[in-house]
Amino acid sequence: MPAETPIPGTLPPPGGYAAGMCRSIKDLRRLDHEATDDEIREAALQYVRKVSGFRQPSRRNEEAFERAIGEVATSSRKLLAAVTP
């Protein structure tokens, strides 16, 4: 199996990221400390940008964009709280 192929149930190597993952989204599940609210929001922003295809939404889409960021961040917090190391 190539080194960059993630193994289910494992974390990517330090400083690395899973194959196909946007490299600007940081790993939020770390053993040494919990993710901050800012880190979670930044990851949510990057995810919404990737999914929507927009770096910056138009004024017309701004509310939907911000709502999606909040929803992704909330889901991420719940996931991080639920998974065990």
C-alpha positions in Angstrom: 0.0 0.0 0.0 1.5 3.4 -0.9 2.6 5.6 2.0 0.1 8.4 1.2 -2.9 6.0 1.3 -4.7 6.5 4.6 -5.3 3.4 6.7 -8.9 3.3 8.1 -8.9 4.2 11.8 -5.4 5.9 11.8 -4.2 9.4 11.7 -2.0 10.7 8.9 1.7 11.1 9.7 2.8 14.3 11.6 2.9 17.2 9.2 1.1 15.1 6.5 -2.4 14.9 5.4 -4.6 12.1 4.0 -4.5 11.5 0.2 -7.0 13.8 -1.5 -7.5 16.0 1.5 -7.1 19.8 1.0 -3.7 20.5 2.5 -4.9 23.9 3.9 -7.3 22.0 6.2 -5.4 21.1 9.4 -5.9 17.9 11.3 -8.1 18.9 14.2 -8.0 15.6 16.1 -4.6 15.7 17.8 -3.3 13.8 20.8 -1.4 16.7 22.3 -4.2 19.3 22.6 -7.7 20.0 21.6 -8.6 22.1 18.5 -9.5 25.7 19.2 -12.7 27.4 18.1 -10.6 29.4 15.6 -9.0 26.3 14.1 -12.4 24.6 13.8 -14.0 27.7 12.1 -11.0 28.0 9.7 -11.3 24.3 8.8 -15.1 24.8 8.3 -14.4 27.8 6.1 -11.9 25.9 3.9 -14.4 23.0 3.6 -17.3 25.3 2.6 -15.0 27.1 0.1 -14.0 23.8 -1.4 -17.6 22.5 -1.7 -19.1 25.7 -3.0 -16.3 26.5 -5.4 -16.2 30.1 -4.1 -13.4 31.7 -2.2 -15.7 34.7 -1.3 -19.5 34.5 -1.8 -21.4 37.1 -3.5 -23.5 39.4 -1.3 -26.6 37.4 -2.4 -25.0 34.1 -1.2 -23.2 35.5 1.9 -25.9 34.4 4.4 -26.0 30.8 3.1 -22.2 30.7 3.1 -21.9 31.9 6.7 -24.7 29.5 7.8 -22.9 26.6 6.2 -19.7 27.5 7.9 -21.5 27.6 11.3 -23.2 24.2 10.6 -19.9 22.5 9.6 -18.1 24.0 12.6 -20.8 22.7 14.9 -20.8 19.3 13.4 -17.0 19.2 13.6 -17.1 20.1 17.4 -19.7 17.3 18.0 -17.5 14.8 16.1 -14.4 15.8 17.9 -16.2 15.5 21.3 -17.6 12.0 20.4 -14.5 10.3 19.0 -11.9 8.8 21.4 -8.2 8.7 20.8 
